């Protein structure tokens, strides 16, 4: 390693979140395409070498990892988030459409 190298936790967390999102997407699609449990077992259904229970395990594991990494991401970026929210609260003399739409979408 070169002298002066510093690990960037914020960048690493963001990239890990990105990669775990792709794994969650892939496993979610595999589970969407999979037949029901009994049929998947009886036909020995597989995609990319994993059966349905394997994809469920991958999806669960990366879901937990995603929740953990999202929490770390918010913690590492808390100052920027608080500053952003304070700036918006000061300048928000009317309710934004996005503020109303976000909870409805969730």
C-alpha positions, 0 to 999 in steps of 0.5 A: 500500500502506498503511504498516506492511504486511508480507508474511506468508510463512507465510500465502502459502505455506499459500494457495499449497499450498491452491490447488496442491492444488486444481489437482492434484486437478482435473488428477488427475481429468482424467487419470483420466477421459482415455482411453489415450494412443493413443485420446486422440490419435486422438479429439483428446480434450480437457477444458477446452481441454487434451488429455491431454499438456496435463493431464499437464504441468499435473499434473507442474508443480503436483506439483513446485510442491507438493513445493517449497511443502510443503518451504518450509511445513515450514521456515517452521513448523519451530519449531512442528513441533519444539515439538509433537513435543517436547511429544508425546514428553514426554507420550507414555507409550503409543503412540497409535493415530494414530502406528501408523495414519499409516505404514500409510496412507502 
